[in-house]
Amino acid sequence: MTTTESRLRDALADRTGRQPSPDLFERVGRSIADDLTRRARRRRAGWIGIGLTVVCGAALILLVPRDSKGLIVNWWILEVATNVALIAIALWLGPFIKRFGRAYAADVFYDNPLTGKSYIVLTDVVYYLIFTAYILFTVRFAPTVDWANTFSERVTAEQLAFEVGRIGGILLIIGILHGLNIVLMPVLGRLFSLNRRLPRGGAHPEG
């Protein structure tokens, strides 16, 4: 038995008053290895996504026809690309926020971990509902007069500004709501903690 195994068994035996299972160290080692594997898989998927984005962008620039005025890009191509970008941001940003929010929620709802987990799940639902509603509210099925491309149906600077504003708008909305969530979560955690400590059935604590 190695020194690490001995220290682990001694610490658990002192705390619980009983000996841990014989395969405890092996199970801990497998859990650590699985966690490292998941992290490596996530990093690999991230790099693959970045690579595909770069390849698609380069292919779009190289394959789209052009004339003396520049690229010949129909308005709907940029519209579809913006919607795809919004969906990609939602799918990436949601798990990213949730990953770092779990520890924060655990600290806030330390008296009731189940409430913290439920709160994280509910905020995820709200997050994706906001993203879905924003995309549906801002999607365009035909060129608008403000884009100045009603007849040419090509991408103009006005449409490009609109699409960039869509991406900036959702990032601003999520940023504001996320900031409010960070500020309000400790207040909610405190309220839930006080509610759990109140006596049941309307009884008053004796002085």
PyMOL CGO cylinders between C-alpha atoms (Angstrom):
from pymol import cmd
from pymol.cgo import CYLINDER

trace = [
    CYLINDER, 0.00, 0.00, 0.00, 1.39, 3.40, -0.97, 0.3, 1, 1, 1, 1, 1, 1,
    CYLINDER, 1.39, 3.40, -0.97, 1.69, 6.41, 1.30, 0.3, 1, 1, 1, 1, 1, 1,
    CYLINDER, 1.69, 6.41, 1.30, -1.13, 8.20, -0.53, 0.3, 1, 1, 1, 1, 1, 1,
    CYLINDER, -1.13, 8.20, -0.53, -3.47, 5.24, -0.08, 0.3, 1, 1, 1, 1, 1, 1,
    CYLINDER, -3.47, 5.24, -0.08, -2.59, 4.99, 3.60, 0.3, 1, 1, 1, 1, 1, 1,
    CYLINDER, -2.59, 4.99, 3.60, -3.28, 8.69, 4.22, 0.3, 1, 1, 1, 1, 1, 1,
    CYLINDER, -3.28, 8.69, 4.22, -6.57, 8.50, 2.35, 0.3, 1, 1, 1, 1, 1, 1,
    CYLINDER, -6.57, 8.50, 2.35, -7.75, 5.48, 4.33, 0.3, 1, 1, 1, 1, 1, 1,
    CYLINDER, -7.75, 5.48, 4.33, -6.64, 6.98, 7.65, 0.3, 1, 1, 1, 1, 1, 1,
    CYLINDER, -6.64, 6.98, 7.65, -8.43, 10.28, 6.95, 0.3, 1, 1, 1, 1, 1, 1,
    CYLINDER, -8.43, 10.28, 6.95, -11.67, 8.55, 6.03, 0.3, 1, 1, 1, 1, 1, 1,
    CYLINDER, -11.67, 8.55, 6.03, -11.44, 6.14, 8.93, 0.3, 1, 1, 1, 1, 1, 1,
    CYLINDER, -11.44, 6.14, 8.93, -10.93, 8.96, 11.42, 0.3, 1, 1, 1, 1, 1, 1,
    CYLINDER, -10.93, 8.96, 11.42, -13.89, 10.94, 10.07, 0.3, 1, 1, 1, 1, 1, 1,
    CYLINDER, -13.89, 10.94, 10.07, -16.44, 8.18, 9.65, 0.3, 1, 1, 1, 1, 1, 1,
    CYLINDER, -16.44, 8.18, 9.65, -15.31, 5.77, 12.32, 0.3, 1, 1, 1, 1, 1, 1,
    CYLINDER, -15.31, 5.77, 12.32, -15.22, 2.86, 9.91, 0.3, 1, 1, 1, 1, 1, 1,
    CYLINDER, -15.22, 2.86, 9.91, -12.89, 1.51, 7.29, 0.3, 1, 1, 1, 1, 1, 1,
    CYLINDER, -12.89, 1.51, 7.29, -13.57, 2.51, 3.66, 0.3, 1, 1, 1, 1, 1, 1,
    CYLINDER, -13.57, 2.51, 3.66, -14.19, -0.04, 0.98, 0.3, 1, 1, 1, 1, 1, 1,
    CYLINDER, -14.19, -0.04, 0.98, -11.06, -1.80, -0.33, 0.3, 1, 1, 1, 1, 1, 1,
    CYLINDER, -11.06, -1.80, -0.33, -11.46, -0.42, -3.86, 0.3, 1, 1, 1, 1, 1, 1,
    CYLINDER, -11.46, -0.42, -3.86, -11.94, 3.20, -2.74, 0.3, 1, 1, 1, 1, 1, 1,
    CYLINDER, -11.94, 3.20, -2.74, -8.61, 4.42, -4.07, 0.3, 1, 1, 1, 1, 1, 1,
    CYLINDER, -8.61, 4.42, -4.07, -9.17, 2.71, -7.43, 0.3, 1, 1, 1, 1, 1, 1,
    CYLINDER, -9.17, 2.71, -7.43, -12.64, 4.28, -7.77, 0.3, 1, 1, 1, 1, 1, 1,
    CYLINDER, -12.64, 4.28, -7.77, -11.26, 7.72, -6.94, 0.3, 1, 1, 1, 1, 1, 1,
    CYLINDER, -11.26, 7.72, -6.94, -8.53, 7.24, -9.52, 0.3, 1, 1, 1, 1, 1, 1,
    CYLINDER, -8.53, 7.24, -9.52, -11.05, 6.20, -12.16, 0.3, 1, 1, 1, 1, 1, 1,
    CYLINDER, -11.05, 6.20, -12.16, -13.22, 9.21, -11.35, 0.3, 1, 1, 1, 1, 1, 1,
    CYLINDER, -13.22, 9.21, -11.35, -10.26, 11.55, -11.80, 0.3, 1, 1, 1, 1, 1, 1,
    CYLINDER, -10.26, 11.55, -11.80, -9.31, 9.84, -15.07, 0.3, 1, 1, 1, 1, 1, 1,
    CYLINDER, -9.31, 9.84, -15.07, -12.90, 10.12, -16.36, 0.3, 1, 1, 1, 1, 1, 1,
    CYLINDER, -12.90, 10.12, -16.36, -12.96, 13.82, -15.48, 0.3, 1, 1, 1, 1, 1, 1,
    CYLINDER, -12.96, 13.82, -15.48, -9.70, 14.41, -17.36, 0.3, 1, 1, 1, 1, 1, 1,
    CYLINDER, -9.70, 14.41, -17.36, -11.10, 12.50, -20.34, 0.3, 1, 1, 1, 1, 1, 1,
    CYLINDER, -11.10, 12.50, -20.34, -14.25, 14.64, -20.39, 0.3, 1, 1, 1, 1, 1, 1,
    CYLINDER, -14.25, 14.64, -20.39, -12.22, 17.83, -20.22, 0.3, 1, 1, 1, 1, 1, 1,
    CYLINDER, -12.22, 17.83, -20.22, -9.99, 16.68, -23.08, 0.3, 1, 1, 1, 1, 1, 1,
    CYLINDER, -9.99, 16.68, -23.08, -13.07, 15.75, -25.12, 0.3, 1, 1, 1, 1, 1, 1,
    CYLINDER, -13.07, 15.75, -25.12, -14.58, 19.22, -24.54, 0.3, 1, 1, 1, 1, 1, 1,
    CYLINDER, -14.58, 19.22, -24.54, -11.35, 20.94, -25.56, 0.3, 1, 1, 1, 1, 1, 1,
    CYLINDER, -11.35, 20.94, -25.56, -11.13, 18.79, -28.67, 0.3, 1, 1, 1, 1, 1, 1,
    CYLINDER, -11.13, 18.79, -28.67, -14.72, 19.55, -29.60, 0.3, 1, 1, 1, 1, 1, 1,
    CYLINDER, -14.72, 19.55, -29.60, -14.05, 23.27, -29.09, 0.3, 1, 1, 1, 1, 1, 1,
    CYLINDER, -14.05, 23.27, -29.09, -11.03, 23.25, -31.37, 0.3, 1, 1, 1, 1, 1, 1,
    CYLINDER, -11.03, 23.25, -31.37, -12.95, 21.25, -33.98, 0.3, 1, 1, 1, 1, 1, 1,
    CYLINDER, -12.95, 21.25, -33.98, -15.75, 23.81, -33.86, 0.3, 1, 1, 1, 1, 1, 1,
    CYLINDER, -15.75, 23.81, -33.86, -13.29, 26.68, -34.28, 0.3, 1, 1, 1, 1, 1, 1,
    CYLINDER, -13.29, 26.68, -34.28, -11.62, 24.88, -37.16, 0.3, 1, 1, 1, 1, 1, 1,
    CYLINDER, -11.62, 24.88, -37.16, -14.92, 24.24, -38.93, 0.3, 1, 1, 1, 1, 1, 1,
    CYLINDER, -14.92, 24.24, -38.93, -15.91, 27.88, -38.49, 0.3, 1, 1, 1, 1, 1, 1,
    CYLINDER, -15.91, 27.88, -38.49, -12.64, 29.06, -40.01, 0.3, 1, 1, 1, 1, 1, 1,
    CYLINDER, -12.64, 29.06, -40.01, -12.93, 26.61, -42.91, 0.3, 1, 1, 1, 1, 1, 1,
    CYLINDER, -12.93, 26.61, -42.91, -16.54, 27.58, -43.63, 0.3, 1, 1, 1, 1, 1, 1,
    CYLINDER, -16.54, 27.58, -43.63, -15.69, 31.27, -43.49, 0.3, 1, 1, 1, 1, 1, 1,
    CYLINDER, -15.69, 31.27, -43.49, -12.74, 30.85, -45.84, 0.3, 1, 1, 1, 1, 1, 1,
    CYLINDER, -12.74, 30.85, -45.84, -14.81, 28.75, -48.23, 0.3, 1, 1, 1, 1, 1, 1,
    CYLINDER, -14.81, 28.75, -48.23, -17.56, 31.36, -48.22, 0.3, 1, 1, 1, 1, 1, 1,
    CYLINDER, -17.56, 31.36, -48.22, -15.12, 34.13, -49.08, 0.3, 1, 1, 1, 1, 1, 1,
    CYLINDER, -15.12, 34.13, -49.08, -13.38, 32.11, -51.80, 0.3, 1, 1, 1, 1, 1, 1,
    CYLINDER, -13.38, 32.11, -51.80, -16.42, 30.55, -53.45, 0.3, 1, 1, 1, 1, 1, 1,
    CYLINDER, -16.42, 30.55, -53.45, -18.87, 33.45, -53.43, 0.3, 1, 1, 1, 1, 1, 1,
    CYLINDER, -18.87, 33.45, -53.43, -18.86, 35.18, -56.83, 0.3, 1, 1, 1, 1, 1, 1,
    CYLINDER, -18.86, 35.18, -56.83, -17.85, 38.84, -57.07, 0.3, 1, 1, 1, 1, 1, 1,
    CYLINDER, -17.85, 38.84, -57.07, -17.92, 41.70, -59.52, 0.3, 1, 1, 1, 1, 1, 1,
    CYLINDER, -17.92, 41.70, -59.52, -16.37, 45.18, -59.73, 0.3, 1, 1, 1, 1, 1, 1,
    CYLINDER, -16.37, 45.18, -59.73, -18.48, 46.31, -56.74, 0.3, 1, 1, 1, 1, 1, 1,
    CYLINDER, -18.48, 46.31, -56.74, -17.43, 43.46, -54.49, 0.3, 1, 1, 1, 1, 1, 1,
    CYLINDER, -17.43, 43.46, -54.49, -18.90, 40.13, -53.38, 0.3, 1, 1, 1, 1, 1, 1,
    CYLINDER, -18.90, 40.13, -53.38, -22.21, 39.08, -54.88, 0.3, 1, 1, 1, 1, 1, 1,
    CYLINDER, -22.21, 39.08, -54.88, -23.94, 37.88, -51.71, 0.3, 1, 1, 1, 1, 1, 1,
    CYLINDER, -23.94, 37.88, -51.71, -27.70, 37.56, -51.50, 0.3, 1, 1, 1, 1, 1, 1,
    CYLINDER, -27.70, 37.56, -51.50, -29.31, 39.04, -48.42, 0.3, 1, 1, 1, 1, 1, 1,
    CYLINDER, -29.31, 39.04, -48.42, -30.64, 35.68, -47.19, 0.3, 1, 1, 1, 1, 1, 1,
    CYLINDER, -30.64, 35.68, -47.19, -27.14, 34.18, -46.98, 0.3, 1, 1, 1, 1, 1, 1,
    CYLINDER, -27.14, 34.18, -46.98, -26.13, 36.72, -44.34, 0.3, 1, 1, 1, 1, 1, 1,
    CYLINDER, -26.13, 36.72, -44.34, -29.48, 36.28, -42.59, 0.3, 1, 1, 1, 1, 1, 1,
    CYLINDER, -29.48, 36.28, -42.59, -29.01, 32.52, -42.36, 0.3, 1, 1, 1, 1, 1, 1,
    CYLINDER, -29.01, 32.52, -42.36, -25.39, 32.92, -41.26, 0.3, 1, 1, 1, 1, 1, 1,
    CYLINDER, -25.39, 32.92, -41.26, -26.45, 35.30, -38.47, 0.3, 1, 1, 1, 1, 1, 1,
    CYLINDER, -26.45, 35.30, -38.47, -29.12, 32.90, -37.23, 0.3, 1, 1, 1, 1, 1, 1,
    CYLINDER, -29.12, 32.90, -37.23, -26.59, 30.06, -37.22, 0.3, 1, 1, 1, 1, 1, 1,
    CYLINDER, -26.59, 30.06, -37.22, -24.15, 32.27, -35.29, 0.3, 1, 1, 1, 1, 1, 1,
    CYLINDER, -24.15, 32.27, -35.29, -26.85, 33.11, -32.71, 0.3, 1, 1, 1, 1, 1, 1,
    CYLINDER, -26.85, 33.11, -32.71, -27.68, 29.44, -32.23, 0.3, 1, 1, 1, 1, 1, 1,
    CYLINDER, -27.68, 29.44, -32.23, -23.97, 28.57, -31.90, 0.3, 1, 1, 1, 1, 1, 1,
    CYLINDER, -23.97, 28.57, -31.90, -23.50, 31.32, -29.30, 0.3, 1, 1, 1, 1, 1, 1,
    CYLINDER, -23.50, 31.32, -29.30, -26.48, 30.02, -27.33, 0.3, 1, 1, 1, 1, 1, 1,
    CYLINDER, -26.48, 30.02, -27.33, -25.22, 26.42, -27.37, 0.3, 1, 1, 1, 1, 1, 1,
    CYLINDER, -25.22, 26.42, -27.37, -21.71, 27.50, -26.33, 0.3, 1, 1, 1, 1, 1, 1,
    CYLINDER, -21.71, 27.50, -26.33, -22.50, 30.25, -23.84, 0.3, 1, 1, 1, 1, 1, 1,
    CYLINDER, -22.50, 30.25, -23.84, -25.16, 28.33, -21.90, 0.3, 1, 1, 1, 1, 1, 1,
    CYLINDER, -25.16, 28.33, -21.90, -22.92, 25.44, -20.75, 0.3, 1, 1, 1, 1, 1, 1,
    CYLINDER, -22.92, 25.44, -20.75, -20.06, 27.89, -20.17, 0.3, 1, 1, 1, 1, 1, 1,
    CYLINDER, -20.06, 27.89, -20.17, -22.13, 29.96, -17.74, 0.3, 1, 1, 1, 1, 1, 1,
    CYLINDER, -22.13, 29.96, -17.74, -23.55, 26.84, -16.10, 0.3, 1, 1, 1, 1, 1, 1,
    CYLINDER, -23.55, 26.84, -16.10, -20.09, 25.36, -15.60, 0.3, 1, 1, 1, 1, 1, 1,
    CYLINDER, -20.09, 25.36, -15.60, -18.88, 28.27, -13.50, 0.3, 1, 1, 1, 1, 1, 1,
    CYLINDER, -18.88, 28.27, -13.50, -22.27, 28.97, -11.93, 0.3, 1, 1, 1, 1, 1, 1,
    CYLINDER, -22.27, 28.97, -11.93, -22.56, 25.63, -10.16, 0.3, 1, 1, 1, 1, 1, 1,
    CYLINDER, -22.56, 25.63, -10.16, -19.91, 26.45, -7.55, 0.3, 1, 1, 1, 1, 1, 1,
    CYLINDER, -19.91, 26.45, -7.55, -21.44, 29.89, -6.99, 0.3, 1, 1, 1, 1, 1, 1,
    CYLINDER, -21.44, 29.89, -6.99, -24.91, 28.40, -6.54, 0.3, 1, 1, 1, 1, 1, 1,
    CYLINDER, -24.91, 28.40, -6.54, -23.50, 25.75, -4.18, 0.3, 1, 1, 1, 1, 1, 1,
    CYLINDER, -23.50, 25.75, -4.18, -22.02, 28.50, -1.97, 0.3, 1, 1, 1, 1, 1, 1,
    CYLINDER, -22.02, 28.50, -1.97, -25.23, 30.53, -2.02, 0.3, 1, 1, 1, 1, 1, 1,
    CYLINDER, -25.23, 30.53, -2.02, -27.59, 27.60, -1.35, 0.3, 1, 1, 1, 1, 1, 1,
    CYLINDER, -27.59, 27.60, -1.35, -25.30, 25.73, 1.01, 0.3, 1, 1, 1, 1, 1, 1,
    CYLINDER, -25.30, 25.73, 1.01, -28.22, 25.09, 3.41, 0.3, 1, 1, 1, 1, 1, 1,
    CYLINDER, -28.22, 25.09, 3.41, -30.27, 23.45, 0.68, 0.3, 1, 1, 1, 1, 1, 1,
    CYLINDER, -30.27, 23.45, 0.68, -28.19, 22.03, -2.21, 0.3, 1, 1, 1, 1, 1, 1,
    CYLINDER, -28.19, 22.03, -2.21, -31.30, 20.65, -3.95, 0.3, 1, 1, 1, 1, 1, 1,
    CYLINDER, -31.30, 20.65, -3.95, -32.71, 24.16, -4.22, 0.3, 1, 1, 1, 1, 1, 1,
    CYLINDER, -32.71, 24.16, -4.22, -29.46, 25.33, -5.78, 0.3, 1, 1, 1, 1, 1, 1,
    CYLINDER, -29.46, 25.33, -5.78, -29.59, 22.59, -8.39, 0.3, 1, 1, 1, 1, 1, 1,
    CYLINDER, -29.59, 22.59, -8.39, -33.22, 23.39, -9.18, 0.3, 1, 1, 1, 1, 1, 1,
    CYLINDER, -33.22, 23.39, -9.18, -32.35, 27.07, -9.47, 0.3, 1, 1, 1, 1, 1, 1,
    CYLINDER, -32.35, 27.07, -9.47, -29.60, 26.31, -12.01, 0.3, 1, 1, 1, 1, 1, 1,
    CYLINDER, -29.60, 26.31, -12.01, -32.01, 24.19, -14.07, 0.3, 1, 1, 1, 1, 1, 1,
    CYLINDER, -32.01, 24.19, -14.07, -34.67, 26.90, -14.06, 0.3, 1, 1, 1, 1, 1, 1,
    CYLINDER, -34.67, 26.90, -14.06, -32.17, 29.59, -15.09, 0.3, 1, 1, 1, 1, 1, 1,
    CYLINDER, -32.17, 29.59, -15.09, -31.11, 27.33, -17.98, 0.3, 1, 1, 1, 1, 1, 1,
    CYLINDER, -31.11, 27.33, -17.98, -34.72, 27.13, -19.15, 0.3, 1, 1, 1, 1, 1, 1,
    CYLINDER, -34.72, 27.13, -19.15, -35.08, 30.91, -18.94, 0.3, 1, 1, 1, 1, 1, 1,
    CYLINDER, -35.08, 30.91, -18.94, -31.78, 31.37, -20.79, 0.3, 1, 1, 1, 1, 1, 1,
    CYLINDER, -31.78, 31.37, -20.79, -32.79, 29.24, -23.77, 0.3, 1, 1, 1, 1, 1, 1,
    CYLINDER, -32.79, 29.24, -23.77, -36.30, 30.74, -23.86, 0.3, 1, 1, 1, 1, 1, 1,
    CYLINDER, -36.30, 30.74, -23.86, -34.77, 34.23, -24.11, 0.3, 1, 1, 1, 1, 1, 1,
    CYLINDER, -34.77, 34.23, -24.11, -32.43, 33.17, -26.91, 0.3, 1, 1, 1, 1, 1, 1,
    CYLINDER, -32.43, 33.17, -26.91, -35.23, 31.43, -28.84, 0.3, 1, 1, 1, 1, 1, 1,
    CYLINDER, -35.23, 31.43, -28.84, -37.62, 34.36, -28.47, 0.3, 1, 1, 1, 1, 1, 1,
    CYLINDER, -37.62, 34.36, -28.47, -34.92, 36.86, -29.52, 0.3, 1, 1, 1, 1, 1, 1,
    CYLINDER, -34.92, 36.86, -29.52, -34.11, 34.91, -32.69, 0.3, 1, 1, 1, 1, 1, 1,
    CYLINDER, -34.11, 34.91, -32.69, -37.79, 34.56, -33.62, 0.3, 1, 1, 1, 1, 1, 1,
    CYLINDER, -37.79, 34.56, -33.62, -38.48, 38.26, -32.97, 0.3, 1, 1, 1, 1, 1, 1,
    CYLINDER, -38.48, 38.26, -32.97, -35.53, 39.51, -35.06, 0.3, 1, 1, 1, 1, 1, 1,
    CYLINDER, -35.53, 39.51, -35.06, -35.44, 37.04, -37.96, 0.3, 1, 1, 1, 1, 1, 1,
    CYLINDER, -35.44, 37.04, -37.96, -36.28, 38.53, -41.37, 0.3, 1, 1, 1, 1, 1, 1,
    CYLINDER, -36.28, 38.53, -41.37, -37.92, 36.66, -44.26, 0.3, 1, 1, 1, 1, 1, 1,
    CYLINDER, -37.92, 36.66, -44.26, -37.55, 39.44, -46.82, 0.3, 1, 1, 1, 1, 1, 1,
    CYLINDER, -37.55, 39.44, -46.82, -35.35, 42.52, -47.29, 0.3, 1, 1, 1, 1, 1, 1,
    CYLINDER, -35.35, 42.52, -47.29, -36.53, 45.64, -45.50, 0.3, 1, 1, 1, 1, 1, 1,
    CYLINDER, -36.53, 45.64, -45.50, -36.61, 49.18, -46.81, 0.3, 1, 1, 1, 1, 1, 1,
    CYLINDER, -36.61, 49.18, -46.81, -33.95, 50.24, -44.32, 0.3, 1, 1, 1, 1, 1, 1,
    CYLINDER, -33.95, 50.24, -44.32, -31.45, 47.85, -45.91, 0.3, 1, 1, 1, 1, 1, 1,
    CYLINDER, -31.45, 47.85, -45.91, -31.61, 49.65, -49.27, 0.3, 1, 1, 1, 1, 1, 1,
    CYLINDER, -31.61, 49.65, -49.27, -31.43, 46.34, -51.16, 0.3, 1, 1, 1, 1, 1, 1,
    CYLINDER, -31.43, 46.34, -51.16, -35.07, 45.74, -52.02, 0.3, 1, 1, 1, 1, 1, 1,
    CYLINDER, -35.07, 45.74, -52.02, -34.30, 45.59, -55.76, 0.3, 1, 1, 1, 1, 1, 1,
    CYLINDER, -34.30, 45.59, -55.76, -30.73, 44.27, -55.81, 0.3, 1, 1, 1, 1, 1, 1,
    CYLINDER, -30.73, 44.27, -55.81, -31.29, 41.76, -52.96, 0.3, 1, 1, 1, 1, 1, 1,
    CYLINDER, -31.29, 41.76, -52.96, -27.59, 41.97, -52.15, 0.3, 1, 1, 1, 1, 1, 1,
    CYLINDER, -27.59, 41.97, -52.15, -25.98, 42.43, -48.78, 0.3, 1, 1, 1, 1, 1, 1,
    CYLINDER, -25.98, 42.43, -48.78, -25.55, 46.10, -47.98, 0.3, 1, 1, 1, 1, 1, 1,
    CYLINDER, -25.55, 46.10, -47.98, -23.84, 47.99, -45.19, 0.3, 1, 1, 1, 1, 1, 1,
    CYLINDER, -23.84, 47.99, -45.19, -27.23, 48.66, -43.62, 0.3, 1, 1, 1, 1, 1, 1,
    CYLINDER, -27.23, 48.66, -43.62, -28.08, 44.96, -43.45, 0.3, 1, 1, 1, 1, 1, 1,
    CYLINDER, -28.08, 44.96, -43.45, -24.62, 44.13, -42.11, 0.3, 1, 1, 1, 1, 1, 1,
    CYLINDER, -24.62, 44.13, -42.11, -25.07, 46.71, -39.36, 0.3, 1, 1, 1, 1, 1, 1,
    CYLINDER, -25.07, 46.71, -39.36, -28.47, 45.21, -38.51, 0.3, 1, 1, 1, 1, 1, 1,
    CYLINDER, -28.47, 45.21, -38.51, -27.12, 41.67, -38.27, 0.3, 1, 1, 1, 1, 1, 1,
    CYLINDER, -27.12, 41.67, -38.27, -24.15, 42.74, -36.15, 0.3, 1, 1, 1, 1, 1, 1,
    CYLINDER, -24.15, 42.74, -36.15, -26.60, 44.61, -33.93, 0.3, 1, 1, 1, 1, 1, 1,
    CYLINDER, -26.60, 44.61, -33.93, -28.60, 41.40, -33.48, 0.3, 1, 1, 1, 1, 1, 1,
    CYLINDER, -28.60, 41.40, -33.48, -25.55, 39.58, -32.13, 0.3, 1, 1, 1, 1, 1, 1,
    CYLINDER, -25.55, 39.58, -32.13, -24.54, 42.51, -29.95, 0.3, 1, 1, 1, 1, 1, 1,
    CYLINDER, -24.54, 42.51, -29.95, -28.10, 42.86, -28.68, 0.3, 1, 1, 1, 1, 1, 1,
    CYLINDER, -28.10, 42.86, -28.68, -28.42, 39.29, -27.42, 0.3, 1, 1, 1, 1, 1, 1,
    CYLINDER, -28.42, 39.29, -27.42, -25.00, 39.45, -25.79, 0.3, 1, 1, 1, 1, 1, 1,
    CYLINDER, -25.00, 39.45, -25.79, -26.03, 42.68, -24.02, 0.3, 1, 1, 1, 1, 1, 1,
    CYLINDER, -26.03, 42.68, -24.02, -29.33, 41.17, -22.85, 0.3, 1, 1, 1, 1, 1, 1,
    CYLINDER, -29.33, 41.17, -22.85, -27.70, 37.99, -21.54, 0.3, 1, 1, 1, 1, 1, 1,
    CYLINDER, -27.70, 37.99, -21.54, -24.94, 40.03, -19.89, 0.3, 1, 1, 1, 1, 1, 1,
    CYLINDER, -24.94, 40.03, -19.89, -27.41, 42.27, -18.05, 0.3, 1, 1, 1, 1, 1, 1,
    CYLINDER, -27.41, 42.27, -18.05, -29.61, 39.37, -16.94, 0.3, 1, 1, 1, 1, 1, 1,
    CYLINDER, -29.61, 39.37, -16.94, -26.57, 37.36, -15.86, 0.3, 1, 1, 1, 1, 1, 1,
    CYLINDER, -26.57, 37.36, -15.86, -25.29, 40.31, -13.83, 0.3, 1, 1, 1, 1, 1, 1,
    CYLINDER, -25.29, 40.31, -13.83, -28.67, 40.71, -12.14, 0.3, 1, 1, 1, 1, 1, 1,
    CYLINDER, -28.67, 40.71, -12.14, -28.69, 36.99, -11.43, 0.3, 1, 1, 1, 1, 1, 1,
    CYLINDER, -28.69, 36.99, -11.43, -25.29, 37.22, -9.73, 0.3, 1, 1, 1, 1, 1, 1,
    CYLINDER, -25.29, 37.22, -9.73, -26.51, 40.07, -7.53, 0.3, 1, 1, 1, 1, 1, 1,
    CYLINDER, -26.51, 40.07, -7.53, -29.92, 38.59, -6.69, 0.3, 1, 1, 1, 1, 1, 1,
    CYLINDER, -29.92, 38.59, -6.69, -28.85, 34.99, -6.12, 0.3, 1, 1, 1, 1, 1, 1,
    CYLINDER, -28.85, 34.99, -6.12, -27.31, 35.66, -2.63, 0.3, 1, 1, 1, 1, 1, 1,
    CYLINDER, -27.31, 35.66, -2.63, -30.52, 37.46, -1.61, 0.3, 1, 1, 1, 1, 1, 1,
    CYLINDER, -30.52, 37.46, -1.61, -32.62, 34.50, -2.74, 0.3, 1, 1, 1, 1, 1, 1,
    CYLINDER, -32.62, 34.50, -2.74, -30.26, 32.09, -1.02, 0.3, 1, 1, 1, 1, 1, 1,
    CYLINDER, -30.26, 32.09, -1.02, -30.60, 34.04, 2.21, 0.3, 1, 1, 1, 1, 1, 1,
    CYLINDER, -30.60, 34.04, 2.21, -34.39, 34.06, 1.95, 0.3, 1, 1, 1, 1, 1, 1,
    CYLINDER, -34.39, 34.06, 1.95, -34.53, 30.30, 1.33, 0.3, 1, 1, 1, 1, 1, 1,
    CYLINDER, -34.53, 30.30, 1.33, -32.20, 29.75, 4.27, 0.3, 1, 1, 1, 1, 1, 1,
    CYLINDER, -32.20, 29.75, 4.27, -34.37, 31.83, 6.61, 0.3, 1, 1, 1, 1, 1, 1,
    CYLINDER, -34.37, 31.83, 6.61, -37.50, 30.07, 5.34, 0.3, 1, 1, 1, 1, 1, 1,
    CYLINDER, -37.50, 30.07, 5.34, -36.05, 26.67, 6.19, 0.3, 1, 1, 1, 1, 1, 1,
    CYLINDER, -36.05, 26.67, 6.19, -35.24, 27.82, 9.72, 0.3, 1, 1, 1, 1, 1, 1,
    CYLINDER, -35.24, 27.82, 9.72, -38.76, 29.13, 10.44, 0.3, 1, 1, 1, 1, 1, 1,
    CYLINDER, -38.76, 29.13, 10.44, -40.93, 26.79, 12.53, 0.3, 1, 1, 1, 1, 1, 1,
    CYLINDER, -40.93, 26.79, 12.53, -43.57, 24.77, 10.68, 0.3, 1, 1, 1, 1, 1, 1,
    CYLINDER, -43.57, 24.77, 10.68, -47.30, 25.02, 11.28, 0.3, 1, 1, 1, 1, 1, 1,
    CYLINDER, -47.30, 25.02, 11.28, -47.29, 28.65, 12.42, 0.3, 1, 1, 1, 1, 1, 1,
    CYLINDER, -47.29, 28.65, 12.42, -45.75, 27.82, 15.81, 0.3, 1, 1, 1, 1, 1, 1,
    CYLINDER, -45.75, 27.82, 15.81, -43.67, 30.56, 17.38, 0.3, 1, 1, 1, 1, 1, 1,
    CYLINDER, -43.67, 30.56, 17.38, -40.27, 29.78, 18.83, 0.3, 1, 1, 1, 1, 1, 1,
    CYLINDER, -40.27, 29.78, 18.83, -40.22, 29.94, 22.57, 0.3, 1, 1, 1, 1, 1, 1,
    CYLINDER, -40.22, 29.94, 22.57, -38.33, 32.84, 24.10, 0.3, 1, 1, 1, 1, 1, 1,
]
cmd.load_cgo(trace, "trace")
